[in-house]
Every structure is written in structure tokens, then in C-alpha cells.
Amino acid sequence: SVFIAGSFSGTYLWTGELAPTSHRGFVFGLSSCAARLGSFFGPFIVINLRLVLSRSVVFGVMAAFVLTCAFFSYLLVETGKEEIAVTGADVGERRRRSKRRSKQ
């Protein structure tokens, strides 16, 4: 339960930096909804697939979900030395600057 609480805290902190101020409430709600859906469907999938498939296939499916999330987290923009975005246009400008830096 400590790791689950830590992942929720990390999600809220990271979302606050990525989302512009005008969209922050919606993004917090969306990330909370996604976390709650995942906490429901995770055990549901494991319990129901375990009856039909072998245990290693069930854990393979869950590992695929984890690896997919890790891959998409890697694609997020680094915000360490940036100001917090206020509008959606600020986010677009941050992405353009990040792409320019990666090409150099």
C-alpha cells in the first residue's frame, strides 16, 4: 500500500507540472479517473483470466501494460528547469523548444 500511495503522489505532482494552469483541474480529474479504473480492472483481469489461461499468461498481460506505461512515460517532456505552463500555448512552445534541443 505504500507503493500505491507513492505512485498516486507522483502522478499528482507530475501532472501539476505538465498541465497548464487553465487545464490543471481537468487533467487531475482525468489522471485520478484513470488510476481508479486501473485499480478496478487490474484485479478483475487477473481473477477472470486466471480461470481461463495459465498464470504466466496473466502476468505477461499485466507486464505488457506496465511496459507500455513506462514507454509512454519516457516520452514525456522534461520540466525540471522550466516555468510551470499557464496556458496551452505555453505547453506547445515548451515542446517545440524540446524538439529543437534534441536535434542539436
C-alpha positions as CSV (number, residue, x, y, z in Angstrom):
1,S,0.0,0.0,0.0
2,V,3.0,2.3,0.5
3,F,4.0,1.9,-3.2
4,I,0.4,2.6,-4.3
5,A,0.3,5.8,-2.3
6,G,3.6,6.8,-3.6
7,S,2.5,6.3,-7.2
8,F,-0.6,8.4,-6.6
9,S,1.5,11.1,-5.1
10,G,4.0,11.0,-8.0
11,T,1.2,11.2,-10.5
12,Y,-0.3,14.3,-8.9
13,L,3.0,16.1,-8.7
14,W,4.0,15.3,-12.2
15,T,0.6,16.2,-13.6
16,G,0.7,19.6,-11.9
17,E,3.9,20.4,-13.7
18,L,2.9,19.2,-17.1
19,A,-0.6,20.6,-17.4
20,P,-1.1,24.4,-17.9
21,T,-3.0,26.2,-15.2
22,S,-6.1,26.6,-17.3
23,H,-6.4,22.8,-17.8
24,R,-5.0,21.5,-14.5
25,G,-8.2,20.6,-12.8
26,F,-9.4,18.6,-15.7
27,V,-6.1,16.8,-16.0
28,F,-6.0,16.0,-12.3
29,G,-9.5,14.5,-12.6
30,L,-8.6,12.5,-15.7
31,S,-5.5,11.1,-14.1
32,S,-7.4,10.2,-10.9
33,C,-10.1,8.5,-13.0
34,A,-7.5,6.5,-15.0
35,A,-5.9,5.4,-11.7
36,R,-9.2,4.3,-10.2
37,L,-10.2,2.4,-13.4
38,G,-6.8,0.7,-13.4
39,S,-7.2,-0.3,-9.7
40,F,-10.6,-1.8,-10.6
41,F,-9.7,-3.6,-13.8
42,G,-6.3,-4.9,-12.6
43,P,-7.7,-7.4,-10.2
44,F,-10.7,-8.1,-12.4
45,I,-8.5,-9.1,-15.3
46,V,-6.2,-11.2,-13.1
47,I,-9.0,-13.1,-11.5
48,N,-11.0,-13.7,-14.6
49,L,-8.1,-14.6,-16.9
50,R,-6.6,-16.9,-14.3
51,L,-9.6,-19.1,-14.7
52,V,-9.1,-19.4,-18.5
53,L,-5.4,-19.1,-19.1
54,S,-2.2,-20.1,-17.2
55,R,-0.8,-17.9,-14.6
56,S,2.2,-16.9,-16.6
57,V,0.0,-15.5,-19.4
58,V,-2.0,-13.4,-16.9
59,F,1.2,-11.9,-15.5
60,G,2.5,-11.4,-19.1
61,V,-0.6,-9.3,-19.9
62,M,-0.1,-7.2,-16.8
63,A,3.6,-6.8,-17.6
64,A,2.7,-5.6,-21.1
65,F,0.5,-2.9,-19.5
66,V,3.4,-1.8,-17.2
67,L,5.9,-1.7,-20.0
68,T,3.6,0.3,-22.2
69,C,3.0,2.8,-19.5
70,A,6.8,3.0,-18.9
71,F,7.4,3.6,-22.6
72,F,4.9,6.5,-22.8
73,S,6.3,8.0,-19.6
74,Y,9.7,8.1,-21.2
75,L,8.2,10.2,-24.0
76,L,7.0,13.0,-21.6
77,V,8.7,16.3,-21.7
78,E,11.3,17.2,-19.0
79,T,10.2,20.1,-16.9
80,G,13.0,20.3,-14.4
81,K,14.3,23.8,-15.2
82,E,11.2,25.2,-16.9
83,E,8.5,27.5,-15.6
84,I,5.1,26.0,-15.0
85,A,2.9,26.4,-18.0
86,V,0.0,28.8,-17.7
87,T,-1.8,28.3,-21.0
88,G,-1.9,25.6,-23.7
89,A,0.2,27.7,-25.9
90,D,3.0,27.6,-23.3
91,V,2.9,23.8,-23.4
92,G,3.2,23.9,-27.3
93,E,6.2,26.3,-27.0
94,R,7.9,24.0,-24.5
95,R,7.5,21.0,-26.8
96,R,8.9,23.0,-29.8
97,R,12.0,24.1,-27.7
98,S,12.5,20.5,-26.5
99,K,12.4,19.2,-30.1
100,R,14.9,21.8,-31.2
101,R,17.3,20.9,-28.3
102,S,17.1,17.2,-29.2
103,K,18.0,17.9,-32.8
104,Q,21.2,19.8,-31.8
